[in-house]
Amino acid sequence: MFSCRWWLEVYASTWRSTTSRGILERVKRYNSSGTSIGPKRNSPKPTQRTNRKALPLDSDWKGKVIAGGAKLADGGVPTETLSVHFYGTSSSGYSTKRWFTSIGLKLCFHNTPSYLLLFDAGEGTCRRLFDCGTAPCNIDYIFITHMHPDHILGLPSLVISAAERKKPLHIYGPEGIRFYLRSSLVSSRVRVPVPIHTHELVIPEQQQSRRNAHFRHHLPPYRTEVEDSDIYPDENGVYRVVDTKGFTLTASRLVHPVPCFGYVFEESSKRHFSEEKFQELGVPRGSVRKRLASGHSVTLSDNRVVTPDQVVSGIRPGRKVSIAVDTSDASSLASLAQQSSLLIHDATNLEECVEESIQSGHSTAKMAGVFARQVNAEFLALTHISPRIWSSEAEQQMIREAIAGFGKRGRCIIAEDLCRIDLEEREMMGNNVVDTHKMSTESL
């Protein structure tokens, strides 16, 4: 009995020693090579780890739609471009091909600051941004349409991931967005050094609900949060959200079970100056022309006064993008969305589910097409697609229904995750030229 016990102890000791050495050897191989633990023989080569800071502004996308022909050169971004990026296009449920709603709008101009605007931040938005080669710290503005989970659950992780941002981050949304974000950051005890400016779009008859007032009283601001002034509508129900160099952004309420807003982005018009007129009037190059370009009159050396209108050859109207997701009636947005270069509209279901869609506060593809015709949009992108629309046959039926309401073939698509739409600049307008708002869209 003694010899048997001794033999078992020796065997167990030897097994532990051998196993420990084997594990340590494999762990050393893992740490030195960066590959997974496995046999030393035929082990794979070390994999290169991605540096998030080194991510390019744009990487190879799953696909892109050229609306207006703003081509990309060598996979990069044109000198002046306005592009819309779909990070998530699903409705309230995941599917194998669609994630929760999130839309990016990217402006890259050579003579004005570049901007990245994000509309909604459903769960997984941060991951989708990295999949597309965009770092969250590059986001300048975040606009939330409403407080349903499929549009806001990704917001806290997005703000945390933007900690490397140097400039303040501005977040806009309905009442409650400030305290949702505040409670998420405070309760998780994370450190976000970037200043966070929160703005709430207030509905006068519903402002300071009992729940919102309770949060305001008991939950102090986050350490880097800047509680900016709230935004109220004007007499026409229009919210003047952002007015900065290069673009303006307005909002209006949409019909939905909870307070919901549609947003309209409008690029500033651009003056184009004539070199012939510069030379004809004797305007020298340099600071004098720059002052004229900034909209100021100048006095030349011979005391002649030259105004900007004297050297302008034409005006290029700015592009317009209207976003109306999660709504059964976007008519309140119609006046703002007129002549949209691109309309992004809720198209949750097919027309056979129209009653169900309206009751839940959503639209069908045909309803989206009808609204696109009402605002005379040039291009329509359907989003917020139900997981039930998964087959190619169902998608083709959705396109047919949208065209039936819209009336423009080749100008309507169903947005897919990781899809991008590039918008060409509008045609020049002279003194007697009508803005035709022409877009040489490729066949889609």
Residue pairs with C-beta under 8 A, 6 or more apart in sequence:
25 40
26 37
26 38
26 40
27 37
29 35
29 37
29 40
29 43
30 36
30 37
33 43
33 45
33 46
34 46
34 47
34 49
35 43
35 44
35 45
35 46
35 47
36 44
52 130
52 135
53 135
53 164
55 130
55 133
55 134
55 135
56 133
57 77
57 108
57 133
57 134
57 138
58 75
58 76
58 77
58 132
58 133
58 134
59 132
59 133
60 75
61 132
61 418
61 419
61 420
62 416
62 417
62 418
62 419
63 416
63 418
63 419
63 420
64 72
64 419
64 420
64 421
64 422
65 413
65 419
65 420
65 421
65 422
65 442
65 444
66 421
66 422
66 441
66 442
67 341
67 342
67 378
67 379
67 421
67 422
67 423
67 424
67 439
67 441
68 341
68 422
68 423
68 424
68 425
68 439
68 440
68 441
69 424
69 439
69 440
69 441
69 442
70 78
70 81
70 82
70 83
70 422
70 423
70 424
70 425
71 78
71 422
72 78
72 422
77 83
77 106
77 108
78 108
78 422
79 108
79 109
79 110
80 108
80 109
80 110
80 425
81 106
81 107
81 108
81 422
81 423
82 105
82 106
82 107
82 267
82 319
82 321
82 422
82 423
83 105
83 106
83 108
83 420
83 421
83 422
83 423
84 103
84 104
84 105
84 106
84 321
84 342
84 344
84 381
84 420
84 421
84 423
85 103
85 104
85 105
85 106
85 132
85 134
85 419
85 420
86 102
86 103
86 104
86 381
86 383
86 415
86 416
86 417
86 418
86 419
86 420
87 99
87 102
87 103
87 104
87 125
87 128
87 129
87 132
87 417
87 418
88 98
88 99
88 100
88 101
88 102
88 122
88 124
88 125
88 128
88 417
89 98
89 99
89 101
89 383
89 384
89 385
89 415
89 416
89 417
89 419
90 98
90 99
90 100
90 101
90 122
90 150
90 384
90 385
90 387
90 417
91 101
91 150
91 348
91 362
91 384
91 385
91 386
91 387
92 148
92 150
93 150
93 386
93 387
94 100
94 387
95 387
95 390
96 390
97 390
97 416
97 417
98 385
98 387
98 416
98 417
99 122
99 123
99 124
99 125
99 128
99 417
100 122
100 123
100 124
100 125
100 150
100 151
100 153
100 154
101 120
101 122
101 150
101 151
101 325
101 326
101 383
101 384
102 118
102 119
102 120
102 121
102 122
102 125
102 128
102 154
103 118
103 119
103 120
103 323
103 325
103 344
103 383
104 116
104 117
104 118
104 119
104 129
104 134
105 115
105 116
105 117
105 118
105 119
105 265
105 321
106 114
106 115
106 116
106 117
107 114
107 115
107 116
107 117
107 246
107 247
107 267
108 114
109 246
112 245
112 246
113 245
113 246
115 140
115 141
115 246
115 247
116 134
116 138
116 139
116 140
116 141
117 139
117 140
117 141
117 142
117 143
117 249
117 265
118 125
118 139
118 141
118 142
118 143
118 158
119 142
119 143
119 144
119 145
119 263
119 323
119 325
120 143
120 144
120 145
120 151
120 152
120 325
121 142
121 144
121 151
121 152
121 153
121 154
121 155
121 158
122 150
122 151
122 152
122 153
122 154
123 149
123 150
123 153
123 154
124 154
125 154
125 155
125 157
125 158
126 136
126 154
126 157
126 158
126 161
128 417
128 418
129 135
129 136
129 158
131 418
132 418
135 161
135 164
136 158
136 161
136 162
136 165
137 161
137 162
137 163
137 164
137 165
138 165
139 158
139 162
139 165
139 169
140 167
140 169
140 170
141 170
141 171
141 172
141 242
141 249
142 155
142 158
142 169
142 170
142 171
142 172
143 172
143 173
143 241
143 249
143 251
143 263
144 151
144 152
144 155
144 171
144 172
144 173
144 174
144 177
145 151
145 173
145 254
145 260
145 261
145 262
145 263
145 323
145 325
145 326
146 173
146 174
146 256
146 258
146 259
146 260
146 261
146 326
147 173
147 174
147 176
147 177
147 180
147 258
147 259
148 258
148 326
151 325
151 326
152 173
152 177
152 180
155 171
155 180
155 181
155 184
156 181
156 184
156 185
156 188
159 169
159 171
159 181
159 185
159 192
159 196
160 185
160 190
160 192
162 169
162 192
162 194
163 191
163 192
163 193
163 194
164 194
165 194
166 194
167 194
168 194
168 195
168 196
168 197
168 226
169 194
169 195
169 196
169 197
170 197
170 199
170 242
171 177
171 181
171 196
171 197
171 198
171 199
172 199
172 200
172 201
172 231
172 241
172 242
173 199
173 200
173 201
173 261
174 200
174 201
174 203
174 258
174 259
174 260
174 261
175 200
175 201
175 202
175 203
175 206
175 207
175 208
175 209
175 212
175 259
176 200
176 211
176 212
176 215
177 198
177 200
178 198
178 200
178 225
178 227
179 212
179 215
179 216
179 219
181 196
181 198
181 222
182 198
182 215
182 219
182 221
182 222
182 225
183 215
183 219
185 192
185 222
185 225
186 219
186 220
186 222
191 223
192 222
192 224
193 224
194 224
195 224
195 225
195 226
196 222
196 224
196 225
196 226
197 226
197 228
198 225
198 226
198 227
198 228
199 228
199 229
199 230
199 231
199 241
200 230
200 231
201 230
201 231
201 239
201 241
201 251
201 261
202 230
202 231
202 232
203 233
203 253
203 259
204 232
204 233
206 259
208 216
221 227
231 239
231 240
231 241
232 239
233 239
233 252
233 253
234 240
236 335
237 252
237 253
237 332
238 250
238 251
238 252
238 336
239 250
239 251
239 252
239 261
240 248
240 250
241 249
241 250
241 251
241 263
242 248
242 249
243 249
245 268
246 267
246 268
247 265
247 266
247 267
247 268
247 318
248 265
248 266
248 268
249 263
249 264
249 265
249 266
250 263
250 264
250 266
250 336
251 261
251 262
251 263
251 264
252 261
252 262
252 264
252 332
252 333
252 336
253 259
253 260
253 261
253 262
253 332
254 260
254 261
254 262
254 324
254 326
254 327
254 329
254 330
254 332
254 333
255 327
255 328
255 329
255 330
255 332
255 361
256 326
256 327
256 328
256 361
257 360
257 361
260 326
260 327
260 361
262 322
262 323
262 324
262 325
262 327
262 330
262 332
262 333
262 337
263 322
263 323
264 320
264 321
264 322
264 323
264 333
264 336
264 337
264 340
265 320
265 321
265 322
265 323
266 318
266 319
266 320
267 318
267 319
267 320
268 318
269 315
269 316
269 317
269 318
270 315
270 316
270 318
271 293
271 295
271 308
271 312
271 314
271 315
271 316
272 312
272 313
272 314
272 315
272 316
272 428
273 289
273 292
273 293
273 311
273 312
273 313
274 311
274 312
274 313
277 310
277 311
277 312
277 313
278 289
278 311
281 300
281 304
281 306
281 310
281 311
282 300
282 302
282 304
283 289
283 292
283 298
283 300
283 306
283 311
288 298
288 300
291 298
292 298
292 306
292 308
292 311
293 308
295 308
296 308
297 305
297 306
297 307
297 308
298 305
298 306
299 305
299 306
300 306
313 428
313 430
314 428
314 429
314 430
314 433
315 428
315 429
316 425
316 426
316 427
316 428
316 429
317 426
317 429
317 435
317 437
318 426
319 341
319 342
319 423
319 425
319 426
320 337
320 339
320 340
320 341
320 342
321 340
321 341
321 342
321 344
321 423
322 333
322 336
322 337
322 340
322 342
322 343
322 344
322 375
322 377
323 344
324 330
324 333
324 337
324 343
324 344
324 345
324 346
324 371
325 344
325 345
325 346
325 383
325 384
326 346
326 361
326 362
326 384
327 346
327 361
327 362
327 363
328 357
328 358
328 360
328 361
328 362
328 363
328 367
330 337
330 345
330 363
330 371
331 371
331 374
333 375
334 371
334 374
334 375
337 343
337 375
337 377
338 375
338 376
339 375
339 376
339 377
339 378
339 435
339 437
340 375
340 376
340 377
340 378
341 377
341 378
341 379
341 423
341 426
341 437
341 439
342 377
342 378
342 379
342 380
342 381
342 421
342 423
343 368
343 371
343 372
343 375
343 377
343 379
343 380
343 381
344 381
344 383
344 415
345 363
345 368
345 371
345 372
345 380
345 381
345 382
345 383
346 362
346 363
346 368
346 383
346 384
347 363
347 364
347 365
347 367
347 368
347 382
347 383
347 384
347 385
347 398
347 402
347 414
348 357
348 360
348 362
348 363
348 364
348 384
348 385
348 386
349 356
349 357
349 362
349 364
349 365
349 386
349 388
349 389
350 364
350 365
350 389
350 394
350 397
350 398
350 401
351 364
351 365
351 366
351 401
353 364
354 364
354 366
354 367
357 363
357 364
357 367
362 384
363 371
364 401
365 382
365 398
365 399
365 401
365 402
365 405
366 401
366 402
366 404
366 405
367 405
368 380
368 382
368 402
368 405
368 406
369 380
369 401
369 402
369 403
369 404
369 405
369 406
369 407
369 412
370 405
370 406
371 405
372 380
372 402
372 405
372 406
372 408
372 412
373 405
373 406
373 407
377 406
378 411
378 437
378 439
378 441
379 411
379 412
379 421
379 423
379 439
379 441
380 402
380 406
380 408
380 411
380 412
380 413
381 412
381 413
381 414
381 415
381 421
382 398
382 402
382 412
382 413
382 414
382 415
383 414
383 415
385 398
385 414
385 415
388 394
389 395
389 398
395 414
398 414
399 412
399 413
399 414
402 412
403 409
403 412
406 412
410 441
410 443
410 444
411 441
411 444
412 444
413 444
415 421
423 439
424 439
424 440
426 435
426 437
426 438
427 433
427 435
427 436
427 437
427 438
429 435
